[in-house]
Amino acid sequence: MSRSETVWIVDDDRSIRWVLEKALQQEGMTTQSFDSADGVMSRLARQQPDVIISDIRMPGASGLDLLARIREQHPRLPVIIMTAHSDLDSAVASYQGGAFEYLPKPFDVDEAVSLVKRANQHAQEQQGLEVPVALTRTPEIIGEAPAMQEVFRAIGRLSHSNITVLINGESGTGKELVAHALHRHSPRAASPFIALNMAAIPKDLMESELFGHEKGAFTGAANLRRGRFEQADGGTLFLDEIGDMPADTQTRLLRVLADGEFYRVGGHTPVKVDVRIIAATHQNLETLVHAGKFREDLFHRLNVIRIHIPRLSDRREDIPTLAKHFLSRAAQELAVEPKLLKSETEEYLKNLPWGGNVRQLENTCRWITVMASGREVHISDLPPELLNLPQDSAPVTNWEQALRQWADQALARGQSSLLDSAVPAFERIMIETALKHTAGRRRDAAVLLGWGRNTLTRKIKELGMKVDGGDDDEGEEG
């Protein structure tokens, strides 16, 4: 950007305005700040900047109100929406309102500056973009983790499209929720959303399930049956676990995607449909293609836009919010008061492996709602399978966190005298590690540990450790 290019900053938080002003000015940009959207609206009648970066929620008119006015009067002016409310609703509303980009707080200042530069460049290259309309909230998809923000952005960007989408993610990550959101935030929102899990349908019934059958097509076909494609006509068909689709069904699906028509089982008249396909899988389709288990041409038909759903273990910061949501929902279903997780319980849950992802967390919250005796949930109130994990089963970021996790698990199992087992184990690990780093030289290992050599020798004997090699020189106590 050159010095002649101007950026307006709109936020009721003075500190945010100040940080952005300084960062943008250092890049040679001219800035002007506003503490409300109202001031910007009146100023736009006389002057127009190159880029506007605005908070979404402020006293008076909101950032979305400002965005709507700008889209009406200055459709080519790029607007970046900032928000501390990093949920799907905010992301989609921003994109649907015509925002250039959505920037969740707290943000990296360098990223914000880079985004402003891109907005200006994009405005120069792409003119007259269409603006969509605002949409409804999808509260089931929750996430402030960066990986989930990317998912929200993708849903927002696709909200004016009928394009085919392939969703990748492990079982339990919420692929169907994302498919629902893609449908709700699309031009087909008022039409049917039909979901079908390929792994749950017997192979010999799959074609009838997808394409329907004529009366008398096979034994037991007493009536004409419309398949999922016809049921989804005008709307969206979600094909979950697409990697489990049999080869012959893959061929028929490819023809429907290419021609927009098919024949019911036993039928001779083509059926024309207008269906958007969203497919999902926990498998690597490229690997299946290379192994000859999935058609390459079908893969390319499906892999137009791909969205990856992160594992729960890759978005641990979302676990407390998700747990609170699931506990509240379970309480509503059972007409009871919601359980409250104690802070140490939240921390414990954040450090579990969660092989079943969000679905496992949701089921855990249902269990807690039914089985926990008090309203406050202690670690000992958790399901037994979450208390009897291998000590190394949950990823940890430092040894103190690992120790805290071990102590929590041990106390939850009713153990006592923890130091009697923890201290010797700690000393043994430290000694083994130091000796490994010194190739068995005890004098050097003692220095690393802050001991004298005699102390190290005594500890090795007390702990019953068998240590090979080492030096025989006597050292001084340290």
Residue pairs with C-beta under 8 A, 6 or more apart in sequence:
1 27
1 28
1 29
1 50
1 116
1 117
1 120
2 28
3 28
3 29
3 30
4 30
5 29
5 30
5 50
5 51
5 120
6 29
6 30
6 31
6 32
6 49
6 50
6 51
7 24
7 29
7 30
7 31
7 32
7 49
7 50
7 51
7 52
7 53
7 116
8 31
8 32
8 33
8 34
8 40
8 49
8 51
8 52
8 53
8 54
9 16
9 17
9 20
9 21
9 24
9 31
9 32
9 33
9 34
9 53
9 54
10 33
10 34
10 35
10 36
10 37
10 40
10 52
10 53
10 54
10 55
10 58
10 63
10 66
11 17
11 20
11 33
11 35
11 54
11 55
11 58
11 82
12 35
12 36
12 55
12 58
12 59
13 55
14 35
16 55
16 82
16 105
17 33
17 35
19 109
20 31
20 53
20 109
20 112
21 31
21 33
23 109
23 110
23 112
23 113
24 31
24 113
24 116
25 31
27 113
27 117
29 116
32 49
34 40
34 43
35 58
36 58
36 59
36 60
36 61
37 54
37 58
37 60
37 61
37 62
37 63
37 65
37 66
38 60
38 61
40 52
40 54
40 66
41 61
41 66
41 69
44 69
44 70
44 73
44 74
48 74
48 77
49 77
50 78
50 120
50 123
51 77
51 78
51 79
51 80
51 100
51 116
51 119
51 120
51 123
52 66
52 70
52 77
52 78
52 79
52 80
53 79
53 80
53 82
53 103
53 112
53 116
54 63
54 66
54 67
54 79
54 80
54 81
54 82
55 63
55 81
55 82
55 83
56 62
56 63
56 64
56 81
56 82
56 83
56 85
56 90
56 93
56 94
57 63
57 83
57 84
57 85
63 81
63 82
63 83
64 81
64 93
64 94
64 97
64 134
66 79
67 79
67 81
67 94
67 97
67 98
67 99
68 97
70 77
70 79
70 98
71 97
71 98
71 131
75 98
75 128
75 129
75 131
76 123
76 127
76 128
77 123
78 100
78 119
78 120
78 122
78 123
79 98
79 99
79 100
80 99
80 100
80 101
80 102
80 103
80 112
80 115
80 116
80 119
81 90
81 94
81 97
81 99
81 101
81 102
81 103
82 103
82 104
82 105
82 107
83 90
83 94
83 102
83 103
83 104
83 105
84 104
84 105
84 106
86 104
86 105
86 143
86 144
86 149
86 152
87 139
87 141
87 142
87 143
87 144
87 152
88 137
88 138
88 141
88 142
88 152
88 155
88 181
89 137
89 138
89 139
90 102
90 104
91 102
91 149
91 152
91 153
91 155
91 156
92 135
92 138
92 152
92 155
92 156
92 159
92 181
92 185
93 134
93 135
94 102
94 156
95 102
95 132
95 153
95 156
95 157
95 159
96 132
96 133
96 134
96 135
96 156
96 159
96 160
96 185
97 131
97 132
97 134
98 129
98 131
98 132
100 119
100 122
100 123
101 115
101 118
101 119
102 152
102 153
102 156
103 111
103 112
103 115
104 144
104 149
130 160
132 159
132 160
135 159
135 184
135 185
135 189
136 184
138 177
138 180
138 181
138 184
138 185
139 325
140 174
140 177
140 180
141 148
141 151
141 152
141 174
141 177
141 178
141 181
142 148
142 318
142 321
142 322
142 325
143 149
143 151
143 152
143 315
143 318
143 321
143 322
144 317
144 318
144 321
145 310
145 314
145 315
145 316
145 317
145 318
147 308
147 310
147 314
147 315
148 310
148 315
148 318
151 178
151 307
151 308
151 309
151 310
154 305
154 307
155 178
155 181
155 182
155 185
155 307
156 185
158 165
158 182
158 185
158 186
158 305
159 185
159 186
160 186
160 187
161 186
161 187
162 186
162 187
162 188
162 276
163 276
163 304
163 305
164 257
164 276
164 277
164 278
164 279
164 301
164 302
164 304
164 305
165 179
165 182
165 277
165 278
165 279
165 304
165 305
165 306
165 307
166 242
166 278
166 279
166 280
166 281
166 285
166 302
166 303
166 304
166 305
166 306
166 307
167 175
167 178
167 179
167 278
167 279
167 280
167 281
167 306
167 307
167 308
167 309
168 280
168 281
168 282
168 306
168 307
168 308
168 309
169 175
169 280
169 282
169 308
169 309
169 310
169 311
170 282
170 309
170 311
170 357
171 282
171 356
171 357
171 359
172 312
172 356
172 357
172 358
172 359
172 360
173 309
173 310
173 311
173 312
173 357
173 358
174 309
174 357
174 358
174 359
175 240
175 280
175 282
175 309
176 195
176 238
176 240
176 280
178 307
178 309
179 193
179 195
179 236
179 238
179 240
179 278
179 280
180 193
180 238
182 236
182 278
183 189
183 193
183 235
183 236
183 238
183 276
183 278
184 193
186 236
186 276
188 234
188 235
188 236
188 276
191 232
191 233
191 234
191 235
191 236
192 231
192 232
192 233
192 234
192 235
192 236
193 232
193 235
193 236
193 238
194 228
194 231
194 232
194 235
194 236
194 237
194 238
195 238
195 240
196 209
196 210
196 228
196 237
196 238
196 239
196 240
197 240
197 241
198 206
198 239
198 240
198 241
198 242
198 243
198 244
198 245
199 240
199 241
199 244
200 241
201 209
203 246
206 245
206 246
206 249
207 248
207 249
207 252
207 265
208 217
208 218
208 221
208 225
208 227
208 265
209 227
209 228
210 227
210 228
210 229
210 249
210 252
210 253
211 227
211 229
211 252
211 262
211 263
211 264
211 265
211 271
212 224
212 225
212 226
212 227
212 229
212 230
212 264
212 265
212 271
213 221
213 224
213 225
213 227
213 264
213 265
213 266
213 267
214 221
214 224
214 264
214 265
214 266
214 267
215 221
215 222
215 223
215 224
216 222
216 266
217 264
217 265
217 266
217 267
218 265
218 266
221 265
221 266
224 264
225 264
227 264
228 237
229 237
229 256
229 262
229 271
229 273
229 275
230 271
230 273
232 273
232 275
233 273
233 274
233 275
234 274
234 275
235 275
235 276
236 275
236 276
236 277
236 278
237 275
237 276
237 277
237 278
238 278
238 279
238 280
239 245
239 253
239 277
239 278
239 279
239 280
240 279
240 280
240 281
241 280
241 281
241 282
241 283
242 279
242 280
242 281
242 285
242 302
243 281
243 282
243 283
243 285
243 288
243 293
243 294
245 253
245 294
247 293
247 295
250 294
250 295
250 298
251 295
252 262
253 298
254 295
254 297
254 298
254 301
255 262
256 262
256 273
256 275
257 277
257 298
257 301
257 302
258 301
260 272
260 273
260 274
261 270
261 271
261 272
261 273
262 270
262 271
262 273
263 269
263 270
263 271
264 271
277 302
279 302
285 294
285 299
285 302
285 303
286 299
288 294
289 295
289 296
289 299
311 354
311 357
312 318
312 319
312 322
312 354
312 357
312 358
312 360
312 361
313 353
313 354
313 395
316 350
316 351
317 350
319 346
319 349
319 350
319 354
319 361
320 341
320 346
320 349
320 350
322 358
322 361
322 362
323 341
323 346
323 349
323 361
323 364
323 365
324 341
326 361
326 362
326 365
326 366
327 338
327 339
327 340
327 341
327 365
327 368
327 369
328 338
329 365
330 338
330 365
330 366
330 368
330 369
331 337
331 338
331 339
331 369
334 369
334 370
336 369
337 375
338 369
339 365
339 368
339 369
339 372
339 375
339 376
339 377
340 375
340 376
340 377
341 349
341 376
341 377
342 376
342 377
342 378
342 379
344 378
344 379
344 408
345 377
345 378
345 379
345 381
345 382
347 404
348 379
348 382
348 405
348 408
349 361
349 364
349 382
351 394
351 395
351 396
351 401
351 405
352 386
352 389
352 393
352 394
353 389
353 393
353 394
353 395
354 360
354 361
356 363
364 382
364 383
364 386
367 383
368 377
368 381
368 382
368 383
371 381
371 383
372 381
373 381
374 381
379 387
379 408
379 409
379 411
379 412
380 387
380 411
380 412
382 412
387 409
387 412
387 413
388 409
388 413
389 409
391 402
391 405
391 406
391 409
394 405
396 402
396 405
403 422
406 422
407 418
407 422
410 418
411 418
424 463
427 459
427 463
428 463
428 465
430 449
431 445
431 449
431 456
431 459
431 460
431 463
431 465
432 465
434 445
434 446
434 448
434 449
435 441
435 442
435 445
435 467
435 470
437 445
437 448
438 444
438 445
438 448
439 469
440 467
440 468
440 469
440 470
441 469
441 470
441 471
442 453
442 456
442 457
442 467
442 470
442 471
442 475
443 453
443 471
443 473
443 475
445 456
446 452
446 453
446 455
446 456
446 475
446 478
447 478
449 456
450 478
451 459
451 478
452 475
452 476
452 477
452 478
453 473
453 474
453 475
453 476
454 474
454 475
454 476
454 477
455 477
455 478
460 467
